[in-house]
Amino acid sequence: MAVFAIHYTYPDDATEMLKIRPEHREWLTSVPGLLVAGMYQEGHDEVSEGEPTDEEPRNGALIVVEAGSLGEVTSLFDQDPYWLNGYILRRVVRTWNPPLGAWVADPANSPG
């Protein structure tokens, strides 16, 4: 199994999206291999250089899951109520095999 990081970008005005939040959360809790999920908290950002740009969305979320393949994750997350209702402006799914920490995907790659 591999670990995948999924980044969602939401609309700036999330009022309508939040109406289906309970359905989204119920679906998300049923996702096999879910490790963690949540929206980024506005106003708690630290940017290393310069000012935020249009490329840095105000509303977004990070979801981390363990699954067999990128295709499996993509197919599964196509069923997210937020996705089905058009509230995800951009979705990035990346294979993420961290070598350190509690979510080490392959202990053989971990130093030490």
C-alpha positions as CSV (number, residue, x, y, z in Angstrom):
1,M,0.0,0.0,0.0
2,A,1.1,3.5,-0.7
3,V,0.2,6.8,0.9
4,F,-1.4,9.6,-1.1
5,A,-1.8,13.3,-0.4
6,I,-4.9,14.9,-1.9
7,H,-5.2,18.7,-2.0
8,Y,-8.6,20.3,-2.7
9,T,-9.1,23.9,-3.7
10,Y,-12.5,25.3,-2.9
11,P,-14.4,28.4,-4.1
12,D,-13.7,31.6,-2.1
13,D,-17.4,31.7,-1.1
14,A,-18.0,28.3,0.5
15,T,-21.5,29.1,1.7
16,E,-23.3,26.8,-0.7
17,M,-20.7,24.1,-0.4
18,L,-21.1,24.0,3.4
19,K,-24.7,23.0,3.0
20,I,-23.6,19.5,1.8
21,R,-20.7,19.3,4.3
22,P,-22.5,16.6,6.4
23,E,-22.9,14.4,3.3
24,H,-19.2,15.1,2.4
25,R,-18.0,14.2,5.9
26,E,-20.2,11.1,6.1
27,W,-18.7,9.9,2.7
28,L,-15.2,10.8,3.8
29,T,-15.4,8.8,7.0
30,S,-16.3,5.7,4.9
31,V,-13.2,6.0,2.7
32,P,-11.0,3.0,3.3
33,G,-7.4,3.9,4.3
34,L,-8.3,7.4,5.4
35,L,-5.4,8.7,7.7
36,V,-6.4,12.3,8.1
37,A,-8.6,15.0,6.5
38,G,-9.4,18.6,7.1
39,M,-9.7,22.1,5.7
40,Y,-6.9,24.5,6.1
41,Q,-7.6,27.1,8.8
42,E,-7.8,30.7,7.4
43,G,-5.5,33.2,9.1
44,H,-3.0,30.6,10.4
45,D,-0.6,30.6,7.4
46,E,3.1,31.4,7.4
47,V,4.5,32.2,4.0
48,S,8.2,32.0,3.8
49,E,8.7,34.8,1.2
50,G,6.7,37.6,-0.3
51,E,3.0,38.1,-0.3
52,P,0.3,35.6,-1.1
53,T,-0.5,35.3,-4.7
54,D,-3.6,34.4,-6.7
55,E,-2.0,30.9,-7.0
56,E,-2.5,30.4,-3.3
57,P,-6.1,29.6,-2.7
58,R,-7.9,30.9,0.4
59,N,-10.0,27.8,0.9
60,G,-8.6,24.3,0.6
61,A,-8.1,21.0,2.3
62,L,-5.6,18.2,2.7
63,I,-6.6,14.6,2.8
64,V,-4.1,11.7,3.3
65,V,-5.1,8.1,2.5
66,E,-3.4,4.8,2.1
67,A,-4.4,2.9,-1.0
68,G,-3.2,0.4,-3.6
69,S,-2.8,2.8,-6.6
70,L,-3.2,6.4,-7.8
71,G,-6.1,5.2,-10.1
72,E,-7.8,3.6,-7.1
73,V,-7.7,6.9,-5.2
74,T,-8.8,9.0,-8.2
75,S,-11.8,6.7,-8.9
76,L,-12.7,6.7,-5.2
77,F,-12.5,10.5,-4.8
78,D,-14.6,11.0,-8.0
79,Q,-17.4,9.9,-5.6
80,D,-16.9,12.7,-3.1
81,P,-20.1,14.8,-2.8
82,Y,-18.1,18.0,-3.0
83,W,-16.6,16.8,-6.3
84,L,-19.9,15.6,-7.7
85,N,-21.5,18.9,-6.9
86,G,-18.7,21.0,-8.5
87,Y,-17.4,22.5,-5.2
88,I,-13.8,21.4,-5.8
89,L,-12.2,23.8,-8.2
90,R,-8.9,21.9,-8.4
91,R,-7.9,18.5,-7.0
92,V,-4.3,17.3,-6.9
93,V,-3.6,13.7,-6.0
94,R,0.0,12.8,-5.4
95,T,1.7,9.6,-4.3
96,W,3.4,10.5,-1.1
97,N,5.7,7.9,0.5
98,P,7.1,9.7,3.5
99,P,10.4,8.1,4.8
100,L,9.9,9.4,8.3
101,G,7.1,9.5,10.9
102,A,4.0,7.5,11.7
103,W,2.9,7.2,8.1
104,V,6.1,5.6,6.7
105,A,4.9,3.8,3.6
106,D,8.0,1.6,3.1
107,P,10.1,1.1,6.3
108,A,13.0,-0.1,4.1
109,N,13.3,3.5,2.8
110,S,13.4,5.0,6.3
111,P,16.8,6.2,7.4
112,G,18.2,4.5,10.5
